[in-house]
Structures are given as C-alpha cells and as structure tokens.
Amino acid sequence: MTAVPARLSASSAAGAPAWFVLAWLVPVLLVAVVSFAAPILNDGDTFWHLAAGRWMLDHGAVPKTDPFSFTFVGRPWVAHEWLSEVLMAGAFRAAGWSGVMLLTGLAVGLTATLMARSLLRWLSLLSAVTTLTVGLACVGPSLLARPHILALPVLAFWTLALLEARRRGEAPSLWLLPLMTLWANLHSSFIVGIGLSAAFALEAVLDYRRWRLRTLLSWPAFAFAATITALVTPHGVEGLAFPFRVTAMKSLPTIGEWLQPNFMRLEPSEVAFLAGLVALFWRGVRLTAVRAAIVLLLVHLTFQHVRQEVLLGVIAPLIVAEALGAALDGRSQPRAPARLAAPQAALAGALLAVVFVLRLAIAEVRTDGPTAPIAALAHVAPELARQPVLNSYDFGGYLIFAGVRPYIDGRADMYGDDFIAAYNRTVGGDAVALDQAIARYGIRWAILTPGQPVIGALETNRGWRRIYADRYAVVDAAPAGQTGS
C-alpha cells in the first residue's frame, strides 16, 4: 500500500475548510442576504411576471396572445419565460413576497456554489475568493426577482459541463440536452448556451493535437442537438428567434435595462475588465483563441447593454479559471473536490433551514416605490380604473398585477418599436401624439411619474383634474364628457 506524502496530506486537510467556507457557507449566506434584500423587488417587470404566472396557473395553459393590456389585447405575445413565471407565481401563492424572494435567493446561492466549486479546483483560496467576488459583483446590478436570475444556475452548470468535456477531450454527454430544454422554457438566455456549444465545438476542431474523428463529429452534433432541443417550448421556432428579434429593436436605448453602463462611476463590469487586464499583463494568463474570443464578446455585450453584465459575471470566471490557475500556481490539473464531512454538511443544512424558516415566517409587505404606485392606485375609483389609462412605462407591471389593463408595460418586445416611439412622444408632451392617443384609445385617466411633461399637457392644456399625487405617482382624470383633445 502506497503511503500518502505528508505534504500532500497537509495540503488536502488545509483545503477542506476552504471548500466548506467558500462553496457552502458563503452561498448559504448569499441565500440569506438576497432573500431579505427588499431592493430585489424594485422592478416593475416582477409584477407582470407574477401576473403572467398566475394566469397560467389559473388557465392551465401558456398564453399565445396578450391577456393583460387594453392597447394590445388579443395580439400575439411570446411568453418566452413562462416556466420561470409559473415558478415565481407558485412561490408567491405559497408564501407571498417572502416566497418570491426566497426563490431568488436560492437561485443566486446555487449559482455561487457551482462557481465556487469550480474556481477552487483551479485556484488558491485567495484567488478563488477574488474571482468569485468580481463575478458576483457583475451579477449585482441585475439582481432582481425576475426570470433571468432563475436561469443563472443552468447557465453556470451548462458552462461547466462544456468546459469539463473539453478538458477530457470528449463531447458533452447527451444527458445534458434536457437541461437545454429546461433553460429554453425558463429564459431566452438559452441562446447563450447554444452559442457556447458552437464555440467549444470550434475549439475542438481547431485543437489539432487532440484530433479524434469521434470528437470532431460529436461536438458539432451536440451543438446541433442543443439547438433542436431548444425548440421544445410552447413557441417552437418563434422562441428560438425571439432573442434575435429583441436585440434588433431600435427602441432598446430608451429602456433602462438596455442602456450602456455608466462609466462616469465605477461599475462592476469595469472592475472585472481591469482585473482581467492585470492578470493578463502581470501573470501572462493565456487562453485559447476561442476562449479569449468568448470573454471579449462578453465584454462587448456588457459595454452595449448593462443587462448583459450578468453573463460576463458568471461565464468569464469559469472560462478563465484554468488558465488563471496555471499562471498563478503553475497548476495543470484540477484539484479533486474536498469531501464535506458529516458535521459540516449538517451545519450547512441547518443554516439553510434557518434561512428558510426565518424568510417564510417574516412576511414581506410591499410599500410604495418607483415601480409600485400602491397608494396612488388605491385612490382611483374602481369604475375609473376599468377605463383606458395612460400610464408610465414602469407602472405597467403593477397595474397588471393589480388587475388594471395598462396602456404599456415592460413587454417591449410585444409592443414593438413604432408603438414605443409613439408612446415616448406622448409622455414627452407632444400635443399631436397625445391627442392621437386619447382619441384612438379613449383614455379617461392617467397614472404617471411626477415630472413627466405629459402631466402639464393634460392639466394645463386639456383641463384634466388631479385626483392624487405623492413622491412616486400623479393621478389625473379627464373632465366629464371629454372624449378627445
């Protein structure tokens, strides 16, 4: 029987606490922090996602047309995040807002676990902590109770599976394909998974030193199969085309989450980019051409739209970990995962159970906010609330959630460029656009963000009366008998 070298044994023993803390305790802490972080609810889209999930639970079907607005009701709508919305609505029915927050926290914690376990296989504890921190910081600006967060564990697992297959010199297992189907029904970011499959297939073809006919054929076949399995959704080909159709919209620059990062202040994506440059210039981190291209493409997407920062934060650390470990520690082979001792497993499980109990026991109560005009809507008489309304873009989700049909909401892909452009002119106070909107849709009241130019156009030029106002919303109503300008 071969003796274990003392140095190796000591190293393994020293590594176990690091694995336990970073791969288990830190994710549990993240579950707790996120589950109690009220700001994750500060997005108007959360409301309509919950309403959509509620509709699907009630009707036992995925809607093909818009059931919510009064401007587009009955028109085609691709509910591409339907499964996430059902999960969110189920959590809400089970435990209210606390359930939604806990579901979001669990998704973040699971993502952190997958990332930490992978990073610790290649990096020292300090390097792993730093890389994980930078990566999760990029997720932070998009940390909201929305479907894209629920898809993050799938994104991390898929990326790791592809990387492991490349390390072994084999194509990924076909058992991974059902995960693509799950992903395609959770969120449109599944298209990134297909792109990664194609990229690593190209890397396998370019890796001439490890050419094997079976590998050369199986990688492109897997990428093709991943594309086919992504079609297994209620929307089929339309669901596959959806991400491309959205990113081609001309109105995206007018929507907050599609803006470019503001580098007048220090952004997490800038930190990640600079940290990557330091590692490159200081330690000479060397990636394959394909992996370097993937990272640079992620940086490009982040600089285009701030919402893509989350992709950079999850994917890039996993891709650079092996090369970073080689540059920093001369590591050519990954460490085996440290075994979680029974007392450690019990402690992690107990802490997670405490988070569950506390989060579900403490009810989360929604209050007024920039996307939740709760008090303002409460001052609208039910008979008026049933009439056509002109609302701020960010209020649409809450109106749907409260059972009021909005003029517009966060489903910009459904409304399209022309409608959004006309809407922007309307709330910008353009007299012609406002007259056309009132005449076409028979608008009888408005719930708007204070300071929007259209408020003055309604009250000063058209004699609308103010019903209510607070720091978040202004409610106006048309004079009796007024049907147009």
C-alpha positions in Angstrom: 0.0 0.0 0.0 1.5 3.3 -1.1 1.9 5.9 1.7 0.4 9.4 1.2 3.1 12.0 1.2 2.9 14.2 4.3 3.0 17.4 2.2 0.0 16.3 0.1 -2.0 15.2 3.1 -1.4 18.5 4.8 -2.4 20.3 1.7 -5.6 18.3 1.4 -6.5 18.9 5.0 -5.9 22.6 4.7 -8.1 22.7 1.6 -11.2 21.2 3.1 -12.1 24.2 5.3 -11.7 26.5 2.3 -14.1 24.3 0.2 -16.5 24.3 3.1 -16.5 28.1 3.6 -16.4 29.2 0.0 -18.5 26.5 -1.6 -21.1 26.0 1.1 -21.2 28.7 3.8 -20.8 31.7 1.5 -23.7 30.5 -0.8 -25.9 30.0 2.2 -25.0 33.5 3.4 -25.9 34.8 -0.1 -29.3 33.0 0.1 -30.0 34.8 3.3 -28.8 38.2 2.2 -30.7 38.1 -1.1 -33.8 36.6 0.4 -34.1 39.6 2.8 -33.0 42.2 0.3 -36.1 44.3 -0.4 -34.4 46.0 -3.4 -34.6 42.8 -5.5 -38.4 43.6 -5.8 -37.7 47.1 -7.2 -38.5 46.3 -10.8 -41.9 46.8 -12.4 -41.5 43.7 -14.5 -41.6 41.5 -11.4 -45.3 42.3 -11.1 -46.3 41.3 -14.6 -44.2 38.2 -14.4 -46.1 37.2 -11.3 -49.4 38.1 -13.0 -48.5 36.0 -16.1 -47.6 33.0 -13.9 -50.8 33.5 -12.0 -52.8 33.5 -15.3 -51.1 30.3 -16.4 -51.8 28.5 -13.2 -55.4 29.6 -13.4 -55.9 28.6 -17.0 -53.5 25.6 -17.3 -52.0 27.0 -20.5 -49.4 29.3 -21.9 -50.9 32.4 -23.5 -50.4 32.9 -27.2 -51.9 36.4 -27.2 -51.8 39.3 -24.8 -54.4 38.9 -22.0 -53.4 42.0 -20.0 -53.2 45.4 -21.8 -56.0 47.2 -23.4 -53.9 48.5 -26.3 -52.6 45.1 -27.5 -55.1 42.7 -26.0 -55.6 39.7 -28.3 -52.4 40.4 -30.3 -49.6 37.8 -30.5 -47.3 37.6 -27.5 -44.4 35.2 -27.0 -44.4 34.3 -23.3 -40.8 33.1 -23.5 -40.2 33.0 -19.8 -43.4 31.0 -19.0 -41.8 28.4 -16.8 -40.0 30.9 -14.6 -43.2 32.9 -14.3 -45.1 29.8 -13.2 -42.4 29.1 -10.6 -42.5 32.7 -9.3 -46.3 32.6 -9.1 -46.2 29.3 -7.3 -43.8 30.7 -4.8 -46.0 33.8 -4.3 -49.1 31.7 -3.8 -47.2 29.6 -1.2 -45.6 32.4 0.8 -46.3 35.8 -0.7 -43.4 38.1 -1.5 -41.3 36.2 1.0 -41.6 33.1 -1.2 -40.5 35.0 -4.3 -37.5 36.5 -2.5 -36.5 33.1 -1.2 -36.8 31.6 -4.6 -34.5 34.3 -6.0 -32.0 33.8 -3.1 -31.9 30.1 -3.7 -31.0 30.7 -7.4 -28.2 33.0 -6.5 -26.9 30.7 -3.8 -26.9 27.7 -6.2 -25.1 29.7 -8.8 -22.5 30.8 -6.3 -22.0 27.2 -5.2 -21.4 26.0 -8.7 -18.9 28.8 -9.4 -17.0 28.4 -6.1 -16.6 24.7 -6.5 -15.2 25.2 -10.0 -12.9 28.0 -9.0 -11.5 26.1 -6.1 -10.5 23.3 -8.3 -8.0 25.5 -10.1 -7.2 28.5 -7.9 -5.9 29.2 -4.4 -8.3 30.3 -1.8 -7.4 34.0 -2.2 -7.6 33.9 -6.0 -10.9 32.0 -5.9 -12.4 34.4 -3.4 -11.3 37.4 -5.5 -12.5 35.9 -8.8 -15.9 34.9 -7.3 -16.3 38.3 -5.7 -15.7 40.1 -9.0 -18.0 37.7 -10.9 -20.9 38.1 -8.4 -20.4 41.8 -8.3 -21.2 41.8 -12.0 -24.4 40.0 -11.2 -25.3 42.6 -8.6 -26.8 45.3 -10.8 -29.2 42.8 -12.3 -30.0 41.1 -9.1 -33.8 41.3 -9.2 -36.7 38.9 -8.7 -37.0 38.1 -12.4 -36.7 35.1 -14.6 -33.1 35.7 -15.7 -31.9 35.1 -12.1 -33.7 31.7 -12.0 -31.8 30.7 -15.2 -28.4 31.5 -13.7 -27.7 28.1 -12.1 -28.5 26.5 -15.5 -26.1 28.9 -17.2 -23.3 28.0 -14.8 -23.9 24.3 -14.9 -24.0 24.3 -18.7 -20.8 26.2 -19.0 -19.0 24.0 -16.5 -20.2 20.8 -18.3 -18.9 22.1 -21.6 -15.5 23.1 -20.1 -15.2 19.7 -18.4 -15.9 17.9 -21.7 -13.2 19.9 -23.4 -10.8 19.1 -20.7 -11.4 15.4 -21.1 -11.2 15.7 -24.9 -14.7 14.5 -25.4 -18.0 15.9 -26.4 -20.6 16.6 -23.7 -22.9 13.9 -22.7 -26.3 13.7 -24.4 -27.8 13.7 -21.0 -27.0 17.4 -20.8 -29.6 18.1 -23.6 -32.7 18.1 -21.4 -31.1 20.9 -19.5 -31.3 23.0 -22.7 -35.0 22.3 -23.0 -35.4 23.4 -19.4 -33.4 26.5 -20.0 -35.3 27.4 -23.2 -38.5 27.4 -21.1 -37.0 29.5 -18.3 -35.4 32.4 -20.1 -34.2 33.5 -23.5 -30.6 33.4 -22.3 -30.6 29.8 -23.5 -29.3 31.2 -26.8 -26.0 31.9 -25.0 -25.8 28.2 -24.2 -26.2 27.3 -27.8 -23.5 29.8 -28.7 -21.2 28.3 -26.1 -21.8 24.9 -27.6 -20.9 26.1 -31.0 -17.8 28.0 -29.7 -16.4 24.9 -28.0 -17.2 22.8 -31.0 -15.0 25.2 -33.0 -12.3 24.9 -30.3 -12.4 21.1 -30.6 -12.0 21.3 -34.4 -9.0 23.8 -34.0 -7.3 21.6 -31.4 -5.4 19.6 -34.0 -3.1 18.0 -31.4 -6.1 16.1 -29.9 -7.9 15.3 -33.1 -10.1 12.2 -33.0 -12.7 11.5 -35.6 -15.4 10.8 -33.0 -14.8 14.1 -31.1 -14.6 16.1 -34.3 -18.0 14.8 -35.3 -19.7 14.7 -31.9 -19.1 18.3 -30.9 -20.9 19.8 -33.9 -23.6 17.2 -33.5 -24.0 18.2 -29.9 -24.3 21.9 -30.7 -26.9 21.0 -33.4 -28.8 18.8 -30.9 -28.8 21.6 -28.4 -30.4 23.8 -30.9 -33.1 21.2 -31.7 -33.9 20.6 -28.0 -34.2 24.4 -27.5 -37.2 24.2 -29.8 -39.2 22.1 -27.3 -41.1 25.0 -26.0 -44.7 26.3 -26.5 -43.3 28.7 -29.1 -41.0 26.4 -31.2 -39.1 28.3 -33.8 -40.5 31.6 -32.7 -38.9 31.1 -29.3 -35.6 30.4 -30.9 -35.9 33.6 -33.0 -37.1 35.7 -30.1 -33.7 36.8 -28.6 -32.5 38.0 -32.0 -35.7 39.9 -32.7 -35.5 41.7 -29.3 -31.9 42.7 -29.7 -32.6 44.1 -33.1 -35.3 46.5 -31.7 -34.5 50.2 -32.3 -36.2 51.3 -29.1 -33.9 49.5 -26.7 -31.8 52.6 -25.9 -34.9 54.1 -24.4 -35.4 51.3 -21.9 -33.4 51.4 -18.6 -32.1 47.8 -18.6 -30.9 48.1 -22.2 -28.8 51.2 -21.6 -25.0 51.2 -21.7 -23.0 51.1 -18.5 -22.3 54.5 -17.0 -18.5 54.7 -16.6 -18.7 58.1 -15.0 -18.8 55.9 -11.8 -17.0 52.7 -11.1 -19.1 49.8 -12.4 -18.6 46.1 -11.6 -18.0 45.4 -15.2 -15.2 47.9 -15.3 -13.6 46.3 -12.3 -13.9 42.9 -14.0 -12.4 44.2 -17.2 -9.5 45.9 -15.4 -8.8 42.8 -13.2 -8.6 40.7 -16.4 -6.1 43.1 -17.8 -4.0 43.0 -14.7 -4.0 39.2 -14.7 -3.0 39.2 -18.4 -0.2 41.7 -18.2 1.1 40.8 -14.7 0.9 37.0 -14.8 0.6 36.3 -18.5 -2.7 34.4 -18.4 -3.1 32.5 -21.7 -6.4 31.5 -23.1 -7.2 29.6 -26.3 -8.2 31.8 -29.2 -11.8 30.6 -28.8 -12.0 31.3 -25.1 -10.4 34.7 -25.5 -13.0 35.5 -28.1 -15.8 34.4 -25.8 -14.5 36.6 -23.0 -14.1 39.6 -25.3 -17.6 39.1 -26.8 -19.0 39.1 -23.2 -17.2 42.3 -22.5 -18.5 43.8 -25.8 -22.1 42.8 -24.9 -21.7 44.3 -21.4 -20.5 47.6 -22.9 -23.5 47.5 -25.2 -26.2 46.8 -22.6 -25.8 46.8 -18.9 -28.2 43.9 -18.5 -25.6 41.6 -20.2 -23.2 42.2 -17.3 -24.6 39.2 -15.6 -23.4 36.9 -18.4 -19.9 38.3 -18.0 -20.0 37.8 -14.3 -21.0 34.1 -14.5 -19.3 32.8 -17.6 -16.0 34.6 -17.7 -14.7 33.5 -14.3 -15.4 29.8 -15.2 -13.7 30.1 -18.5 -10.5 31.8 -17.2 -10.1 29.7 -14.0 -7.9 27.0 -15.6 -5.6 29.5 -17.3 -5.5 31.7 -14.3 -4.5 28.7 -12.1 -1.8 27.8 -14.5 -0.4 31.3 -14.5 -0.6 31.9 -10.7 0.2 28.5 -9.3 1.6 26.5 -12.2 -1.4 24.2 -11.9 -2.0 21.9 -14.9 -4.6 19.5 -13.3 -7.7 20.4 -11.2 -7.9 19.5 -7.6 -10.4 16.9 -6.6 -13.4 18.4 -4.7 -12.9 18.2 -0.9 -15.3 15.8 0.8 -17.8 17.5 3.0 -17.7 15.9 6.4 -20.9 15.0 8.1 -20.7 17.7 10.8 -20.0 20.3 8.1 -22.9 19.1 5.9 -25.2 19.2 9.0 -24.1 22.7 9.8 -24.7 23.9 6.2 -28.1 22.2 6.1 -29.1 23.7 9.5 -28.1 27.2 8.5 -30.0 26.9 5.2 -33.0 25.6 7.2 -32.8 28.6 9.5 -32.9 30.9 6.5 -35.9 29.1 5.1 -37.8 29.3 8.4 -37.0 33.0 9.0 -37.7 34.1 5.5 -41.1 32.3 5.4 -42.0 33.3 8.9 -41.4 37.1 8.3 -43.9 38.4 5.9 -42.6 40.8 3.3 -45.0 43.8 2.8 -44.8 45.8 -0.3 -44.9 49.6 0.0 -44.9 52.5 -2.4 -41.9 52.7 -4.7 -40.8 53.9 -8.2 -42.4 50.9 -9.8 -45.2 50.3 -7.3 -47.8 53.2 -7.1 -49.8 51.4 -4.5 -51.3 54.4 -2.7 -51.9 56.2 -5.9 -53.9 53.4 -7.4 -55.8 52.9 -4.2 -57.2 56.5 -4.7 -58.6 55.6 -8.1 -62.3 54.6 -8.0 -63.0 51.1 -9.3 -65.3 52.4 -12.1 -62.5 54.7 -13.3 -59.8 52.0 -13.0 -61.8 50.0 -15.5 -61.5 52.8 -18.1 -58.5 53.1 -20.5 -55.5 54.6 -18.8 -52.2 56.3 -19.9 -49.5 55.1 -17.6 -45.8 55.5 -17.1 -43.8 52.6 -18.5 -42.5 51.5 -15.1 -46.1 51.4 -13.7 -47.4 48.9 -16.3 -46.4 45.8 -14.4 -48.0 46.9 -11.2 -51.2 47.8 -13.0 -51.4 44.3 -14.5 -50.7 42.7 -11.1 -53.5 44.8 -9.6 -56.0 43.8 -12.3 -55.9 47.1 -14.2 -55.3 46.9 -18.0 -52.3 49.2 -18.8 -51.5 51.3 -21.8 -48.0 49.9 -21.9 -45.8 47.7 -19.7 -42.4 46.1 -19.7 -43.1 43.7 -22.6 -41.4 46.0 -25.1 -40.9 43.1 -27.5 -44.7 42.7 -27.9 -45.4 46.4 -28.3 -42.7 47.0 -30.9 -40.6 50.0 -32.0 -43.4 52.0 -33.6 -45.7 51.9 -30.6 -42.9 52.6 -28.1 -41.7 55.6 -30.2 -45.3 57.0 -30.3 -45.6 56.4 -26.6 -42.4 58.2 -25.9 -43.7 61.2 -27.8 -47.0 61.1 -25.9 -45.5 61.1 -22.4 -42.9 63.6 -23.6 -45.8 66.1 -24.0 -46.1 66.1 -27.8 -49.5 67.6 -28.4 -50.3 65.8 -31.6 -49.2 62.4 -30.2 -51.2 62.9 -27.0 -54.3 63.9 -29.0 -54.0 60.9 -31.2 -53.6 58.5 -28.2 -56.6 60.0 -26.3 -58.8 59.8 -29.4 -57.7 56.4 -30.6 -57.8 54.6 -27.2 -60.4 56.7 -25.4 -58.1 57.4 -22.5 -60.0 58.6 -19.4 -57.3 58.8 -16.7 -53.6 58.7 -16.2 -51.1 57.4 -13.6 -47.7 58.9 -14.3 -44.3 59.5 -12.7 -44.0 63.1 -11.3 -42.2 65.4 -13.6 -43.3 63.8 -16.9 -44.1 66.6 -19.4 -47.4 65.0 -20.3 -48.8 65.8 -16.9 -48.7 69.5 -17.6 -50.1 68.9 -21.1 -53.1 67.2 -19.6 -53.8 69.5 -16.6 -52.9 72.9 -18.2 -54.0 72.4 -21.8 -56.8 69.9 -21.5 -58.3 70.7 -18.1 -57.7 67.3 -16.6 -58.2 67.3 -12.8 -55.6 65.9 -10.4 -57.0 63.1 -8.2 -53.9 62.3 -6.2 -50.2 62.9 -6.0 -47.2 61.7 -4.0 -43.5 61.4 -4.5 -43.9 58.4 -6.8 -47.1 59.0 -8.8 -49.6 61.5 -10.1 -53.1 60.5 -10.9 -55.2 62.7 -13.3 -58.7 62.2 -14.7 -60.4 63.6 -17.8 -63.2 66.1 -17.4 -66.6 64.5 -17.7 -67.8 64.2 -21.3 -64.3 64.8 -22.8 -63.6 62.2 -25.5 -60.6 63.8 -27.3 -58.4 66.8 -27.3 
